[in-house]
Amino acid sequence: MVRHVLPNVAPLILLSATLTVAGAILSEATLTFLGLGDATEVSWGGMLNQGFGQGAVRN
């Protein structure tokens, strides 16, 4: 089974894992940007929120 099935499903497993990790990173960044994350840890969402709060993004 490993010899025949695994080589055929390996690309699907890799694709699924890649999309899952990307979704988790995006979800964490979004929640932290909205202020729902851990304020003591450095993350992309925290950095964006801090920059937005200090006026780095102008409307």
C-alpha positions in Angstrom: 0.0 0.0 0.0 2.8 2.4 0.9 4.6 1.6 -2.4 1.6 2.3 -4.6 -0.7 4.7 -2.8 1.7 7.0 -1.0 3.5 8.3 -4.1 0.2 9.2 -5.6 -1.2 11.1 -2.6 2.0 12.8 -1.5 1.4 15.9 -3.7 -2.1 16.2 -2.2 -0.8 15.9 1.3 1.9 18.5 0.6 -0.6 20.9 -0.9 -3.1 20.5 2.0 -0.4 21.1 4.6 0.9 24.2 2.8 -2.6 25.7 2.6 -3.4 24.8 6.2 -0.2 26.5 7.5 -0.9 29.6 5.3 -4.4 29.8 6.7 -3.2 29.5 10.2 -0.7 32.3 9.8 -3.3 34.5 8.2 -5.8 33.8 10.9 -3.3 34.5 13.7 -2.2 37.8 12.1 -5.8 38.9 11.6 -6.8 38.1 15.2 -3.7 39.9 16.6 -4.3 42.9 14.3 -7.8 43.2 15.8 -6.4 43.1 19.3 -7.5 39.6 20.2 -4.0 38.0 20.3 -1.3 37.9 22.9 0.2 41.4 23.3 3.4 40.1 24.8 4.5 38.1 21.7 5.8 39.5 18.5 3.7 38.7 15.4 2.9 40.1 12.0 -0.6 41.2 13.1 0.9 42.9 16.2 3.4 44.8 14.1 0.7 45.9 11.7 -1.5 47.0 14.5 1.3 49.0 16.1 2.2 50.6 12.8 -1.5 51.4 12.1 -1.9 52.9 15.6 1.2 55.1 15.2 0.0 56.6 11.9 2.2 54.6 9.5 -0.9 54.1 7.3 -2.7 57.3 6.3 -6.2 57.4 5.1 
